Amino acid sequence: MPDPADPDDSHSLLSLLASIFESTADGILVVDTSGRIVASNRQFAVLWNIPEELILRKNDGLLLDFIRDQLSDSDGFMEKVTYLYDHPEQESRDLIRFKDERVFERYSCPQRLGQAIIGRVWSFRDITKQQDSENRLRETAHFLQRLIDAIPSPIFYKDVQGVYRGCNQAFEAYLGLPTNSIIGRSVYDIAPRELADNYHEKDRQLFEQGGVQKYETAVRYADGSIHDVMFHKAAFTTIEGKLGGLVGVILDITERKRAEEAVTEMNGNLEQLVHEKTKQLHEANEELVRKEKLAILGRIIGSIGHDLRNPLCIMDSALNLLREDLGTTDPAIQEYLDKLRQGIETSNRIITDLLDFARTRPPQRSVIRLIPAIKENLESCPIPRTIELDLTQLDPALTVMVDPLQLGQILRNLITNAVQAMPSGGRLVISANAAAGRSMVNLVIRDTGIGISAKNMTKLFHPLFTTKEMGMGLGLVTVQNLVHANGGTIGISSREGIGTSVTLEFPGE
């Protein structure tokens, strides 16, 4: 270090200070307490465009008059200068704006010699470019903020410590907090602990793995509504390439989820509808085929039924004559005659079924009382003593609007089937009641017979299907046709070994 007491060192020290004084980028002006310019460097004159002769005059007042004409706010400038001269102990730092849009940073402090103030030092730095950069940066930041505020999805960004550094208005609305309650805070300051732990862990994974992170979840907005959302987050780096933090967008996918659920439901409904329509089409096609078969069968039966019955009538008459001639004394002859009689009756019954099936006529419907009709037709269907008949569940006031003759055919067919299903005896229950809330009457014929297998249940109304040794398989088909012709419906339920229940529904009075 130079020794100020040494003349040579003192000269060197002054030279060093002068070099530093002139080499600085700041303009320096030193004024004593009387307003006389003590010193200034070349940069001061350059910054202020001051002529050299004005500098040489060493008059601070003249210098101020020259300077103030360049300033945008000369009065404010002079007020500050006056204030500092009146308060020599004060320091000051502010900005000076020029009419030509330059900006200087001004710094002023007292010049001291020991404890005494002997003047004031002024330092001026041209920060126009810096100010321009800062202004552009502020404008860019302002634009970007307005830009993300215009986006309806919540947006936020955090630093590597997980502290929020910015967000948009949608994110404020999502949290129900103003910006100043979000910026500078972490998720632990604004969310429940359990939820904050989950978000923090997701952020940690993103910082470790980098790239983009997406996941769906359900969140509760500040207004209490539940939304399905997708978090879409990405890590970002600084200019130096270091990890700077993350930016995240919360995409509300509630409507999309609802639409997907609606589409899924619609697809399910459509598949169900297609299945149902396909089934209906299949059933309609089967019904069409069945009706075509029935029509063909009806024409054939109608043409041959009478031709078959005529020989049977002759055989029946001949059998009666033969019985009279031979008498009944020989048991063997009697047995053969009984078998012939049984065969003729069976053939007649089959022909009757065939003709009933073939000649279904339009019904002549009228109001009839149900109980008398049932009892009348029971007389035509002998009930063995081994079968208990129960008619206690019949409402005597019930009437139906049907064709009496066709109702008789229906009852005789169903009662005969029930009796034949109970070869070892059982219970036959015939019940009827008015359908609740409808002008229909339910008639049920239930037996405790052998029942029908599940496999055969689907074939009950198929023409020529029968499980009886002597049956033609036309009885239930005829019953179904007659029931439908009279505006009714028929349904059958059965369990093997338990029995069968036939439910008819006819229009009431």
KESEFI-646678 format. One record per residue (C-alpha): residue in three letters; z, y negated, x. Coordinates in steps of 0.25 Angstrom, whole numbers, plus 5000, padded with zeros to 4 digits. Layout:
ALAZYX ...
END
This chain:
MET500050005000 PRO499749865005 ASP500949785009 PRO500949645003 ALA501749585014 ASP500649625024 PRO499549515024 ASP498549615026 ASP499049705015 SER499249595006 HIS497749555008 SER497349695005 LEU498249704993 LEU497549574987 SER496249634990 LEU496549764983 LEU497049694971 ALA495849604970 SER494949724971 ILE495749784959 PHE495649654951 GLU494149644953 SER493849794951 THR494549814937 ALA493649824925 ASP494649734918 GLY494449584918 ILE495749524924 LEU496249374922 VAL497549324927 VAL498049194922 ASP499349124926 THR500349054917 SER499648924917 GLY498348984912 ARG497648974926 ILE496749094929 VAL497349164941 ALA496449284943 SER495249354936 ASN494349464941 ARG492849474939 GLN492849574928 PHE493649464919 ALA492449364921 VAL491449474918 LEU492149524906 TRP492249384900 ASN490949324906 ILE491749214912 PRO490949124922 GLU491549124936 GLU491748974936 LEU492648984924 ILE493549094931 LEU493649004943 ARG494248884935 LYS495448974932 ASN495748914919 ASP496149014908 GLY495948914897 LEU494448894900 LEU494349044902 LEU494949074888 ASP493948974882 PHE492849044888 ILE493349184884 ARG493649154869 ASP492249124865 GLN491849264868 LEU492949324859 SER492849374845 ASP494249324842 SER494449204852 ASP495649154844 GLY496449284844 PHE496049294859 MET496649164862 GLU497949184853 LYS498249314862 VAL498049234875 THR498949124870 TYR499949214865 LEU499949294879 TYR500049164887 ASP501249114878 HIS501849254880 PRO501649284895 GLU502549404895 GLN501649484884 GLU500549584887 SER499349604878 ARG498249704876 ASP497149674866 LEU495649674863 ILE494749564864 ARG493449564856 PHE492149484860 LYS491149424852 ASP490149514859 GLU490949634854 ARG491549664868 VAL493049704868 PHE494049674879 GLU495349734881 ARG496349624885 TYR497649644892 SER498549534896 CYS499949544904 PRO500849444911 GLN500649424926 ARG501949434933 LEU502549394946 GLY503849464947 GLN504549434934 ALA503749304932 ILE502449294923 ILE501449214931 GLY500249234922 ARG499449334913 VAL498449444917 TRP497249474907 SER496449594908 PHE495149614900 ARG494449744898 ASP493049764892 ILE493249884882 THR492049854873 LYS491449994876 GLN492750064874 GLN492949984861 ASP491550024857 SER491750164860 GLU493150164852 ASN492450094841 ARG491350194840 LEU492450304841 ARG493250244830 GLU491950224821 THR491550374824 ALA492950414821 HIS492950334808 PHE491550394804 LEU492050534807 GLN493250514799 ARG492450454787 LEU491550574789 ILE492550684788 ASP493250604776 ALA491950614769 ILE492050764770 PRO492750834758 SER493250944766 PRO494650924773 ILE494350904788 PHE495450894799 TYR495550904814 LYS496650934824 ASP496950934839 VAL497351054847 GLN498751034843 GLY498451054829 VAL498650904825 TYR497750844815 ARG496950734821 GLY496050694809 CYS495650734795 ASN494850694783 GLN495250644770 ALA494950774763 PHE495950844773 GLU496950734769 ALA496750764754 TYR496850914758 LEU498250894764 GLY498650774755 LEU499050694767 PRO498550564773 THR497850564787 ASN499050504794 SER499950624789 ILE498950724795 ILE498450664808 GLY499350694820 ARG500050814812 SER499850964813 VAL499651064802 TYR501151094803 ASP501450944798 ILE500650954785 ALA500651104781 PRO501651214778 ARG502051294790 GLU501451424786 LEU500051354783 ALA500251274796 ASP500451394804 ASN499151454798 TYR498351334801 HIS498951314815 GLU498551464818 LYS497151444814 ASP497051314822 ARG497551394834 GLN496551504832 LEU495451404832 PHE495951334844 GLU495951464852 GLN494651514847 GLY493851394845 GLY492651384837 VAL492751374821 GLN493751434812 LYS493551454797 TYR494551514787 GLU494751514772 THR496051494765 ALA496651424753 VAL497451294754 ARG498151204745 TYR497751064745 ALA498650944744 ASP498350934729 GLY498851074727 SER497551144725 ILE497151274732 HIS495851274739 ASP495051384746 VAL494651324759 MET493951354773 PHE494551304785 HIS493351274795 LYS493951224809 ALA493351204822 ALA493951174836 PHE493451054843 THR493451014858 THR493650884865 ILE492550814874 GLU493150884886 GLY492951014879 LYS494451044876 LEU494951094863 GLY495250964854 GLY495651024841 LEU495051074828 VAL494351014816 GLY494451084802 VAL493751074789 ILE494351134776 LEU493251184767 ASP493651194752 ILE492951324748 THR493751334734 GLU492451314726 ARG491751414735 LYS492751514733 ARG492751494718 ALA491251504718 GLU491351634727 GLU492351694717 ALA491551654705 VAL490251714711 THR491051844714 GLU491551844700 MET490151814695 ASN489651924703 GLY490652024698 ASN490451974684 LEU488951994686 GLU489052134692 GLN489952164680 LEU488952104671 VAL487852184678 HIS488652304677 GLU488952284662 LYS487452254659 THR486952374667 LYS487952454659 GLN487552394646 LEU486052414650 HIS486352554654 GLU487052584641 ALA486052514633 ASN484952594639 GLU485752724636 GLU485952674622 LEU484452654621 VAL484152794626 ARG485152854617 LYS484652784605 GLU483252824609 LYS483752964610 LEU484452954597 ALA483252904590 ILE482353014595 LEU483453114592 GLY483653064578 ARG482153074575 ILE482153214580 ILE483353254572 GLY482953184560 SER481653264560 ILE482253404562 GLY483653384555 HIS483153414541 ASP482253524546 LEU483453594552 ARG484353574540 ASN483353644530 PRO483453784537 LEU484953764538 CYS485053744523 ILE484253874520 MET485153944530 ASP486353894523 SER485853944509 ALA485454074515 LEU486854094521 ASN487454064507 LEU486554164500 LEU486854264511 ARG488354244510 GLU488254274495 ASP487454404497 LEU488254464508 GLY489554424503 THR490854394512 THR491354534513 ASP490854564527 PRO491654484537 ALA490554494548 ILE489554444538 GLN490454334534 GLU490654294549 TYR489154284551 LEU488854204538 ASP489954104543 LYS489354094556 LEU487954064549 ARG488653964540 GLN489353894552 GLY487953884560 ILE487253824548 GLU488453724546 THR488353684561 SER486853674560 ASN486953584548 ARG488053494555 ILE487153484567 ILE485953444558 THR486853344551 ASP487253274564 LEU485753274568 LEU485353204555 ASP486553114555 PHE486153064569 ALA484653054565 ARG484752984552 THR485852874554 ARG485452774544 PRO485852624542 PRO487352624537 GLN487652584523 ARG488952514526 SER490052484515 VAL491552464515 ILE492252594515 ARG493752624516 LEU493952704528 ILE495052804525 PRO494352864513 ALA493052874521 ILE493852954532 LYS494553044523 GLU493153074516 ASN492553114528 LEU493753194533 GLU493453284521 SER492153324527 CYS492753354541 PRO493753464539 ILE494953444548 PRO495553574553 ARG497053594551 THR497353594566 ILE496953444566 GLU497953344561 LEU497253224554 ASP497853094555 LEU497352984545 THR498652904545 GLN498052784554 LEU497052744544 ASP497152604537 PRO496852634522 ALA496352494520 LEU495252504531 THR493752494527 VAL492552494535 MET491052444533 VAL490252574536 ASP489252664530 PRO490152774523 LEU489252884525 GLN489052854540 LEU490552834542 GLY490652974536 GLN489753034546 ILE490552954557 LEU491853014552 ARG491453154550 ASN490753164564 LEU492053104571 ILE493053184563 THR492253314566 ASN492253284581 ALA493753254581 VAL493953394574 GLN493053464583 ALA493753404595 MET495153474590 PRO494753624589 SER496253654591 GLY496753554582 GLY497253414584 ARG497453274578 LEU496353194571 VAL496753044569 ILE495852944561 SER496352804561 ALA495752664557 ASN496252524558 ALA495652384557 ALA495152324571 ALA496052204575 GLY495452074572 ARG494052134569 SER493452184556 MET493252324561 VAL493952454558 ASN494352554569 LEU494252704565 VAL494852804575 ILE494652954575 ARG495553024585 ASP495753174588 THR496553244598 GLY495453344602 ILE494853384615 GLY494353254619 ILE493053214626 SER492853214641 ALA492553084648 LYS491253134653 ASN490853164638 MET491353024633 THR490152954638 LYS489153044631 LEU489853054617 PHE488752964610 HIS487553034617 PRO486653104607 LEU486753264608 PHE487953254617 THR489053354612 THR490153444617 LYS490153524605 GLU489553664605 MET488853644591 GLY488653484592 MET487453404593 GLY488053284600 LEU487553184589 GLY488853164581 LEU489453054589 VAL488052984591 THR487952984576 VAL489352924574 GLN489052814584 ASN487752784577 LEU488452774564 VAL489652694569 HIS488652594575 ALA487752584563 ASN489052544555 GLY489452434564 GLY490552514571 THR490852564585 ILE491352694590 GLY492252734602 ILE492752864608 SER493952894617 SER494353024621 ARG495153104631 GLU495053254634 GLY496153334628 ILE496753214621 GLY495653184610 THR494653084606 SER494652954598 VAL493452894591 THR493552744587 LEU492652684577 GLU492552544573 PHE491852504560 PRO491752364553 GLY492852344543 GLU492652284529 
END
